């Protein structure tokens, strides 16, 4: 991945957009991790690291980010038809009700926030309508704040990894230091994933997500749980 250079304004914007403090409810979701940890498929730092690495290179988050690239380009060009198309495409690609609902809920929360603090997204937001996936709302914010595409993907993937590592720290449990070490170790994976995502052609949009899908479906009927997905 090429080096990303941002001015202070854009850097502050992507930090705000990727921050755990962003009020979209990301902390409520584990994306199947709660089931995987309950069944001891993931039970330590190494197994969590392996899961996150595989998701970055083959899983649903890779597909989300690839669709975000296309939505970003559409939003930048003012192509509302294409923007709406990719939002619907991503909704159709969500394989379980929990994953789809979490994406829609976070997207709805981010759009509501953006319309108050970044009203210039209104035209694109109205074109997409409701439901709006989180990745689509994220890219509209990035375009509105003139954040470089690579930086937007970096922020999106880093935010995703931070959220799931935080869930793992709580559920396995891991210490806070182990969580930070794991996030640092994923740096190379995130950088290489961005390069792969930017190079994907439309015909190559796919993911190997059966493990995530099974975990998500099982989570719907899990006896006790801390997270919504």
C-alpha positions in Angstrom: 0.0 0.0 0.0 1.2 3.4 -0.9 1.9 5.9 1.9 -1.1 8.0 2.8 -0.6 11.7 3.4 -3.4 13.7 5.0 -3.6 17.3 6.0 -4.5 18.0 9.6 -8.2 18.5 8.9 -8.7 15.3 7.0 -6.6 13.4 9.6 -8.8 14.7 12.4 -11.9 13.8 10.4 -10.9 10.1 9.8 -9.9 9.8 13.5 -13.3 11.0 14.5 -15.1 8.8 12.0 -13.1 5.7 13.1 -13.2 6.5 16.8 -14.9 4.0 19.3 -16.6 7.1 20.7 -18.6 7.5 17.5 -22.2 7.0 18.7 -23.3 4.3 16.3 -23.5 1.3 18.7 -20.6 -0.7 17.3 -19.7 -1.9 20.8 -23.0 -3.8 20.9 -21.8 -6.3 18.2 -19.3 -9.2 18.2 -20.0 -10.5 14.7 -20.3 -14.1 15.8 -17.3 -13.9 18.2 -19.4 -14.5 21.2 -20.6 -17.9 19.8 -17.1 -18.8 18.7 -15.7 -18.1 22.1 -18.6 -19.8 23.9 -17.9 -23.0 21.9 -14.1 -22.6 22.5 -13.3 -22.3 18.8 -11.6 -19.1 19.8 -10.1 -19.3 23.3 -6.9 -17.3 23.4 -5.0 -14.4 21.8 -3.5 -16.6 19.0 -6.9 -18.1 17.9 -8.5 -14.6 17.9 -5.6 -13.3 15.8 -6.0 -16.1 13.3 -9.7 -15.5 12.9 -9.2 -11.7 12.4 -6.5 -12.3 9.8 -8.6 -14.7 7.8 -11.6 -12.3 7.9 -9.4 -9.5 6.6 -8.2 -11.5 3.6 -11.2 -13.7 2.8 -14.2 -12.7 4.9 -17.1 -10.4 4.9 -15.2 -7.3 6.1 -13.1 -7.5 2.9 -16.2 -7.6 0.8 -17.7 -4.7 2.8 -14.6 -2.6 2.2 -14.6 -3.4 -1.5 -18.2 -2.3 -1.9 -17.3 0.8 0.1 -14.7 1.6 -2.6 -17.4 1.6 -5.3 -19.8 3.6 -3.2 -17.1 6.1 -2.4 -16.4 6.6 -6.1 -20.1 6.9 -6.8 -20.7 9.4 -4.1 -17.7 11.5 -5.2 -19.1 11.6 -8.7 -22.6 12.4 -7.5 -23.9 9.1 -9.1 -26.8 8.5 -6.8 -28.1 5.6 -8.9 -24.8 3.7 -8.5 -24.6 4.6 -4.8 -28.1 3.2 -4.2 -27.2 0.1 -6.2 -24.2 -0.8 -4.1 -26.1 -0.2 -0.9 -28.7 -2.7 -2.1 -26.0 -5.1 -3.3 -24.4 -5.1 0.1 -27.7 -5.7 1.9 -28.3 -8.7 -0.4 -24.8 -10.0 0.4 -25.4 -10.2 4.2 -25.9 -13.8 4.9 -27.8 -13.7 8.3 -30.4 -11.5 9.8 -28.1 -10.5 12.7 -25.3 -9.3 10.4 -27.8 -7.4 8.2 -29.6 -5.8 11.1 -26.3 -4.6 12.7 -25.1 -3.1 9.5 -28.5 -1.3 9.0 -28.7 -0.1 12.6 -25.1 1.4 12.6 -25.8 2.9 9.2 -29.0 4.5 10.3 -27.3 5.9 13.4 -24.4 7.3 11.4 -26.6 8.9 8.8 -28.7 10.5 11.6 -25.6 12.0 13.1 -24.1 13.1 9.8 -27.2 14.9 8.8 -26.8 17.1 11.9 -23.0 17.7 11.7 -22.4 17.3 7.9 -25.6 18.3 6.1 -23.9 18.3 2.7 -24.4 14.5 2.6 -28.2 15.0 2.4 -28.5 14.4 -1.3 -26.6 11.1 -1.3 -28.3 10.0 1.9 -31.7 10.7 0.4 -30.8 8.8 -2.7 -29.8 5.7 -0.7 -32.7 5.9 1.7 -33.4 3.6 4.6 -32.0 1.0 5.3 -28.5 2.2 4.7 -25.6 -0.1 5.4 -22.8 1.2 7.7 -20.1 0.9 5.1 -22.2 3.1 2.7 -22.8 5.7 5.4 -19.1 5.6 6.3 -18.0 6.3 2.7 -20.5 9.2 2.3 -18.9 10.8 5.4 -15.5 10.3 4.0 -16.4 11.9 0.7 -18.1 14.8 2.5 -15.0 15.4 4.6 -12.7 15.0 1.6 -10.9 12.0 3.1 -8.6 10.1 0.8 -10.1 6.7 -0.3 -7.2 4.6 1.1 -7.3 6.5 4.4 -11.1 5.8 4.6 -10.6 2.1 4.1 -7.8 2.1 6.6 -10.0 3.8 9.2 -12.9 1.4 8.5 -10.8 -1.7 8.9 -9.0 -0.3 11.9 -12.3 0.5 13.6 -13.6 -3.0 12.8 -10.5 -4.6 14.2 -10.6 -2.5 17.3 -14.2 -3.3 18.0 -13.7 -7.1 17.7 -10.5 -7.1 19.7 -12.3 -5.2 22.4 -15.1 -7.9 22.3 -12.4 -10.6 22.6 -10.7 -8.9 25.5 -14.1 -9.0 27.4 -15.2 -12.5 26.4 -12.1 -14.7 26.3 -11.0 -12.8 28.5 -7.7 -11.2 27.5 -5.8 -8.4 29.2 -5.8 -4.9 27.8 -2.1 -5.3 27.0 -2.7 -8.4 25.0 -5.5 -6.6 23.1 -3.1 -3.8 22.2 -0.4 -6.2 21.1 -2.9 -8.0 18.9 -4.0 -4.7 17.3 -0.4 -3.8 16.6 0.3 -7.3 15.1 -2.6 -6.8 12.7 -1.0 -3.7 11.2 0.6 -5.6 8.3 -2.6 -7.6 7.6 -4.6 -4.4 7.4 -2.2 -2.7 5.1 -2.0 -5.7 2.8 -5.8 -6.1 2.9 -6.2 -2.5 1.7 -4.0 -3.2 -1.3 -6.0 -6.3 -2.2 -9.3 -4.5 -1.8 -8.3 -1.6 -4.0 -7.3 -4.1 -6.8 -10.5 -6.1 -6.8 -12.6 -6.1 -10.0 -16.4 -6.2 -9.8 -16.4 -9.9 -11.0 -14.1 -10.8 -8.1 -16.4 -9.5 -5.3 -16.8 -12.5 -3.1 -16.0 -13.8 0.4 -15.5 -17.1 2.2 -17.7 -16.4 5.1 -19.4 -19.7 6.0 -17.7 -19.8 9.4 -19.0 -16.3 10.2 -22.5 -17.2 8.9 -22.8 -20.3 11.1 -21.5 -18.4 14.1 -24.0 -15.6 13.5 -26.9 -17.9 13.0 -26.0 -19.8 16.2 -25.7 -16.6 18.1 -29.4 -15.8 17.5 -30.4 -18.7 19.7 -27.5 -18.6 22.2 -28.8 -19.1 25.7 -26.9 -16.1 27.3 -25.1 -13.4 25.5 -23.6 -9.9 26.1 -23.7 -8.8 22.5 -26.5 -8.3 19.9 -24.6 -10.2 17.2 
